[in-house]
Amino acid sequence: MTTARRIAVVSAGLSNPSSTRMLADRLAVATTKQLAERGIEAEVDVFELRDYAHDITNNLLTGFAPAALESVINAVVSADAVIAVTPIFSTSYSGLFKSFIDVLDPDALTGKPVLIGANAGTARHSLAIDYAIRPLFTYLHAEPVSTGVFAASSDWGASADNVAPLGERIDRGARELAEAIARREPATDADPFDPANYLGEGRSFGHLLGGLAGE
């Protein structure tokens, strides 16, 4: 029996409910369907970053991840793939989304397939995926799939774009992510208590404390 692949879904929506979460859920469902068609079982963990906003801030201030945030970080960095969805503010990703990325070790996502999603009130912000979000993951040495899925407010209503419907874009991005997952060996389970998972390979609390002490 093949090992189930694990997908971590990160949603940076601020409201409840949010169109960011709606898009994240649809991307996750489409990806698991694509994997099932390839005979691959998938487990999905969804994380709403607004639930961890205070922990993320504390991590940035102290260098330590509170237990709840530590679990999220470990789930993301040990997953076979990541679906990352952010609202667009001021033509770029949200501050909460970037703050979460900042608490990850810079090498934690190396080689990991990522499906990028974004949403905003108007389609004029659709280019933010390619000029803001994709370079962020490329800098982290992740492997974002070619299709980024952008959803404007109009994509959810009766007047949705019939030339390039949101559903077709979701399916295309999901297909690319499923193909990327299928090409890779299943990720090994990470030890949630191993500091290397969130401090960096070969590092320990001693390194961190030494750095804080200015050594």
N, C-alpha and C positions, 0 to 999 in steps of 0.2 A: 504493500500500500504506500502510495506516495505521501510525502510529508505535506501537510496543508501549508500554504503560503500565507504569510501575515502581512496585511496592509494597514498602515497607520494613516488615519485621515485627520488632518489638522484644519480646523475651521476657525477663522479669526473674526467672525461676525460679532457684533456688539449687542444686537437686539435679540429678543426671544419672543416669537420665532424670527429667523432672519433668512433673507434670500441667499446669504453666504452658506448657511447650513443646508438649505434646500439644494443648492448646487452641489455641495460636497456629498450629500446623500445620493443624489442621482449619479454622480461620477462613480461612487463606490458600488452602487447596485449594477451599473453597466459594466464595470471592471470585473466583478465577481461572475457576472453572466458570461463575459468573454472567456474568463478562465475556465468556467464550467464546460464550455463548448470545447475546450482543449483538454478536458479530463483532469483539470487541476482544481482541487478544493481550496477555498480561501477563507481566512478568518479576518474580520475587519474590526479595528478599534477606532472609535471616533472620539476626538478630543476637542472640546469647545474652549478655546484659549481664554475667553472672558472668565471662565470658572477658575482660572489659575493666574489672573492678572496680578494680584497682590504677591503671590509666590514668585512670579517672574521678576517683579520689581525688587523683591528682597534678594533674589539670586543675583541680580545685577549689582546690588549695593554691597552684598557680603561675600559673593563668590560661592555661596553654598546653596544648593537646591533643597527646599523643604521636601519632606517625604512624598507628598502628593505630586509635586512637580517632578521629582526624581523619577517616579514611576512613569510619568508621561515621556520624559526624555529617554528613558531606557526602552520604552515601547517603540518610540520613533526611530532611534538609532539602530535597533535590532530588527526592525521590520524588513521584509523583502522589498517593499516599495512604499512610497509615500504619496498621498494625494493631499496637496496643500492649496487651500482656498482662502483668499483674502478679499475684503472690500477694497475699493480704490478710493483713497483720499488724496486730494491735491496731486492727482495724476500719478500716484505711486501706491505701493502697499501700505497697509495701516501700520501705525506705530506699535500696536500690540503684536502684530505678526512679526515685524522686524525685531522686536525685543525678545520674542521667543527664539528666533534664529540666533540672536546674539548670545543666548545662554548655552547653545550647543557648542561642543568642541568643534573647531574649524575643520577637522578631518572626519567628523562622525558620519557624514553623509557621502563620503567618497565612493563613487561608483554606484550609488543607489538610484534606481529608476524613480522619477518623480513626475506626476501629472499635475500641472499647474492649472488652477482655476481662479477666476476673479470676477467680481461683479460690481456694477456701478449704476447710477441712475440713467446714464446716457451712453450710447455706443461710441461716443467721441473718445472715451477713455480706454477703448479696447487695445490700443497699442501699448498700454502699460505693461502687459504681459511680456512683450518682447524687449522693451527698452528699460524695464525696471526689475521685474520679478525673475525672468530667465537669467539675466546676468548674475543675480544674487546666488542662484543655485549653481551656476557655472563656476563662480568664484569658490564655492564650497566643494567643487569637484564632484557634485552629483551629476546625474545623467537625465535631465528633463527630456521627456519625449517631445517630438516635433510639434504636436498639436497642443496649444494651450486653449482652454475653453473659457471664453468670456461671455457673461450674461448681463445684458442691460435690463432695466425694468420692463421694457417693452417685450422682452423675450418670454415673459411669464404670462402675458395676456393674450386676448383674442387677436390683437394686431401684430402678433409675432412675425418675425422675418420669415417669409416663405421661400426665399431664395437659398438661404443657409440656415435652416431651422436649428434651434438649440439642441433638439434631440439628436440630430445628425452629427453635430459637433461633439456632443457628449460621447456618442458611440465611437466616433473616430479616435478621440483621445483615449477612451477606455480600451479600444482595440490595440492601440500602440503600447499602452502600459502593460496590457496582458501579454503581448508578444515579448516585451522586454523582461517581464517576470519569468516567462516560460523559458527564455534563453539562459537564465541564471540558475545556479544551484540554490536550493533552499537555504535561507539564512540560518545560522546556528543560534540556539537560544543563548542570550546574554545573561550573565549573572547580575541580578539587580543590585547586589552588594559590592560588585567589583568597581572600585573608583575609576579604573581605566575606561569604563563605559561612558563616563561623563566628564572626566578630567583630562582624558587623552591617554593613549597607549603608553605604558611605562611610567605613568605619573601616579602619585598617591597623595593622600591628605598631607603628608609631610612636605611634598613639593609645594602644595598650595599654601600651607602655613608659612613655609619659608619665604614664599613670594610675598605674602602679606606682611611679613616682618622686614621685608626689604633686603633679605639675604640673596 
